[in-house]
């Protein structure tokens, strides 16, 4: 029902602001922003369209889309039963989700193979150690404080890159450390930081199954199946 509710609201808003153009048969993608109302209409339409694109709703047939909206506004009898409409949307969203999952899985296979080759070569380096889980790490600087447990909250500075060297996140760039519960992050971090003492800096090479697997954060440059590299400085273990 979550998918249905979101989709229904999205379609309704989008149809509302496309209504006039569709009624006249004008489907131009060029906007007229000559008035405040025009700008508001465009902004809402664009944001709603972006939401639809993110949900995978990119093949909506506009004629029937607007016909259904017009009939609802005119309080006419629908051409489908309400239950059938809900079931149609839910089934369609499930198809989109399954297709996206399949695409991510296929993409991840190639990325994972490339990452495994990198890990195999990296493991041969003298200063790289490998744990039983497959996590690889290198000591940049040892610390002298306590080691955290999985239940602790820690403060760190970090930099994250792909095996290509491309940076995807960095607390150093933000000039602000980050504090989090150690059991609330990816498994590679939970395991790796427990090897460190306060004041230490390690470099972690994290296989995809200890990172985000086939579900990286939305909007990230991280691809499904990616090996992640983190340089982490353990600053403090919080009481």
C-alpha positions as CSV (number, residue, x, y, z in Angstrom):
1,X,0.0,0.0,0.0
2,X,3.0,2.3,0.5
3,X,3.8,2.2,-3.2
4,X,0.2,2.8,-4.1
5,X,-0.2,5.8,-1.9
6,X,3.0,7.5,-3.1
7,X,2.3,6.8,-6.7
8,X,-1.3,8.0,-6.5
9,X,-0.3,11.3,-4.9
10,X,2.4,11.7,-7.5
11,X,0.2,11.1,-10.4
12,X,-2.5,13.4,-9.1
13,X,-0.2,16.3,-8.6
14,X,1.5,15.8,-11.9
15,X,-1.8,15.6,-13.8
16,X,-3.1,18.7,-12.1
17,X,-0.3,20.8,-13.5
18,X,-0.2,19.1,-16.9
19,X,-4.0,19.3,-17.3
20,X,-4.3,22.6,-19.3
21,X,-1.5,21.6,-21.7
22,X,-2.9,18.1,-22.3
23,X,-6.4,19.4,-22.7
24,X,-5.3,21.6,-25.6
25,X,-3.1,18.8,-27.1
26,X,0.1,20.7,-26.4
27,X,2.6,18.3,-24.8
28,X,5.6,20.6,-25.2
29,X,8.4,20.2,-22.6
30,X,9.2,23.9,-22.9
31,X,8.0,25.9,-19.8
32,X,6.4,29.3,-19.7
33,X,7.6,31.0,-16.5
34,X,6.2,34.4,-17.1
35,X,4.2,34.6,-13.9
36,X,4.6,33.4,-10.3
37,X,1.8,30.8,-10.8
38,X,3.7,29.5,-13.9
39,X,6.9,29.1,-11.8
40,X,5.0,27.4,-9.0
41,X,3.3,25.0,-11.5
42,X,6.6,24.2,-13.2
43,X,8.4,23.6,-9.9
44,X,5.8,21.2,-8.6
45,X,5.5,19.5,-11.9
46,X,9.3,19.0,-12.2
47,X,9.7,17.8,-8.7
48,X,6.8,15.4,-9.0
49,X,8.2,14.2,-12.4
50,X,11.6,13.6,-10.7
51,X,9.8,11.5,-8.1
52,X,8.1,9.4,-10.7
53,X,11.4,8.9,-12.6
54,X,13.0,7.7,-9.4
55,X,10.2,5.2,-8.8
56,X,10.6,3.9,-12.4
57,X,7.4,5.4,-13.7
58,X,8.8,6.6,-17.0
59,X,6.4,4.9,-19.4
60,X,3.1,6.5,-18.4
61,X,0.8,6.9,-21.4
62,X,-0.3,10.6,-21.1
63,X,-3.7,10.3,-22.9
64,X,-5.1,7.7,-20.5
65,X,-3.3,9.3,-17.6
66,X,-5.2,12.6,-18.1
67,X,-8.4,10.9,-19.1
68,X,-8.5,9.1,-15.7
69,X,-7.8,12.4,-13.9
70,X,-10.5,14.3,-15.8
71,X,-13.1,11.6,-15.1
72,X,-12.2,11.7,-11.4
73,X,-12.6,15.5,-11.3
74,X,-15.9,15.3,-13.0
75,X,-17.0,12.6,-10.6
76,X,-17.8,10.2,-13.5
77,X,-18.0,6.5,-13.0
78,X,-14.5,5.0,-13.6
79,X,-13.8,2.5,-16.4
80,X,-12.2,0.2,-13.9
81,X,-13.2,-0.9,-10.4
82,X,-11.3,0.9,-7.6
83,X,-9.9,-2.4,-6.3
84,X,-8.8,-3.3,-9.8
85,X,-7.0,0.0,-10.2
86,X,-5.2,-0.4,-6.9
87,X,-4.2,-3.9,-7.8
88,X,-3.0,-2.8,-11.2
89,X,-0.8,-0.1,-9.7
90,X,0.6,-2.4,-7.0
91,X,1.3,-5.2,-9.5
92,X,3.0,-2.7,-11.8
93,X,5.2,-1.3,-9.0
94,X,6.2,-4.8,-8.1
95,X,7.2,-5.5,-11.7
96,X,9.3,-2.3,-11.7
97,X,11.0,-3.2,-8.4
98,X,11.8,-6.7,-9.7
99,X,13.2,-5.3,-12.9
100,X,15.4,-2.8,-11.0
101,X,16.6,-5.6,-8.7
102,X,17.5,-7.7,-11.6
103,X,19.4,-4.8,-13.3
104,X,21.3,-4.1,-10.0
105,X,22.2,-7.8,-9.7
106,X,23.5,-8.0,-13.3
107,X,25.4,-4.8,-12.9
108,X,26.8,-6.0,-9.5
109,X,28.3,-9.1,-11.1
110,X,30.7,-7.2,-13.3
111,X,31.6,-4.7,-10.6
112,X,32.1,-7.5,-8.0
113,X,34.4,-9.4,-10.3
114,X,36.5,-6.3,-10.9
115,X,36.5,-5.7,-7.1
116,X,37.6,-9.3,-6.4
117,X,40.5,-9.0,-8.7
118,X,41.6,-5.9,-6.9
119,X,41.3,-7.6,-3.5
120,X,43.2,-10.6,-4.6
121,X,46.1,-8.4,-5.8
122,X,45.9,-6.2,-2.7
123,X,46.0,-9.2,-0.3
124,X,49.5,-10.0,-1.7
125,X,51.0,-6.8,-0.3
126,X,53.2,-7.2,2.7
127,X,51.5,-4.5,4.8
128,X,47.9,-5.6,4.1
129,X,46.2,-8.0,6.5
130,X,43.1,-10.1,5.8
131,X,40.6,-11.1,8.5
132,X,38.5,-14.3,8.4
133,X,35.5,-12.4,7.0
134,X,37.5,-11.1,4.0
135,X,38.0,-7.6,5.3
136,X,41.5,-6.2,4.4
137,X,43.2,-3.5,6.3
138,X,46.5,-1.6,6.5
139,X,47.9,0.2,9.5
140,X,48.9,3.7,8.7
141,X,49.4,4.8,12.3
142,X,48.9,2.8,15.5
143,X,47.1,4.3,18.4
144,X,47.7,3.9,22.2
145,X,44.2,4.2,23.6
146,X,41.4,1.7,24.1
147,X,39.7,-0.5,21.5
148,X,36.0,0.0,21.0
149,X,33.4,-2.8,21.2
150,X,30.5,-3.2,18.8
151,X,28.2,-1.6,21.4
152,X,30.3,1.6,21.7
153,X,29.8,5.0,20.1
154,X,32.8,6.3,18.3
155,X,34.1,9.6,16.8
156,X,36.1,9.3,13.6
157,X,37.5,11.2,10.7
158,X,37.4,9.3,7.4
159,X,37.7,9.4,3.6
160,X,36.0,6.9,1.3
161,X,37.1,6.1,-2.2
162,X,36.3,3.5,-4.9
163,X,39.0,1.2,-6.2
164,X,39.4,3.7,-9.1
165,X,40.5,6.3,-6.5
166,X,37.4,8.4,-6.9
167,X,36.2,9.9,-3.6
168,X,32.6,9.4,-2.7
169,X,32.6,10.8,0.9
170,X,34.9,12.5,3.3
171,X,34.5,14.0,6.8
172,X,37.8,15.7,6.1
173,X,36.3,17.7,3.2
174,X,33.4,18.8,5.5
175,X,36.0,19.6,8.2
176,X,33.8,17.9,10.8
177,X,34.2,14.5,12.5
178,X,31.3,12.1,12.7
179,X,30.0,10.2,15.7
180,X,27.9,7.0,15.5
181,X,27.1,3.7,17.2
182,X,29.5,1.1,15.9
183,X,26.8,-1.5,15.5
184,X,24.8,0.9,13.3
185,X,27.1,1.1,10.2
186,X,28.2,-1.3,7.5
187,X,29.7,-4.6,8.7
188,X,33.2,-3.7,7.4
189,X,33.3,-0.7,9.7
190,X,31.8,-2.5,12.7
191,X,34.5,-5.2,12.4
192,X,37.4,-2.9,11.3
193,X,37.1,-0.2,14.0
194,X,37.2,-2.9,16.7
195,X,40.8,-3.7,15.6
196,X,41.8,-0.1,16.2
197,X,42.9,1.8,19.3
198,X,42.1,5.4,19.9
199,X,44.4,7.6,18.0
200,X,45.0,5.0,15.2
201,X,44.6,5.5,11.5
202,X,43.8,2.5,9.4
203,X,43.0,1.9,5.7
204,X,40.2,-0.6,5.1
205,X,39.5,-2.5,1.9
206,X,35.9,-3.6,2.2
207,X,34.4,-6.3,0.0
208,X,30.9,-5.5,-1.2
209,X,29.2,-8.1,1.0
210,X,30.7,-6.2,4.0
211,X,29.6,-2.9,2.6
212,X,26.4,-2.1,0.7
213,X,26.1,-5.2,-1.5
214,X,23.7,-4.6,-4.3
215,X,21.9,-1.7,-2.5
216,X,24.2,1.4,-2.3
217,X,22.9,4.7,-0.9
218,X,20.5,6.4,-3.3
219,X,22.2,9.1,-5.4
220,X,25.7,7.8,-4.6
221,X,28.4,7.2,-7.2
222,X,28.8,3.8,-5.5
223,X,27.7,1.0,-7.9
224,X,26.1,-2.2,-6.7
225,X,28.8,-4.8,-5.8
226,X,31.5,-2.1,-5.2
227,X,34.6,-2.7,-3.1
228,X,35.0,0.4,-0.8
229,X,38.3,1.8,0.5
230,X,38.2,3.9,3.7
231,X,41.0,5.7,5.5
232,X,39.7,6.0,9.1
233,X,41.1,7.8,12.1
234,X,39.6,6.7,15.4
235,X,39.5,9.9,17.5
236,X,37.5,8.9,20.5
237,X,35.4,6.2,22.1
238,X,32.4,7.9,23.8
239,X,31.3,7.1,27.3
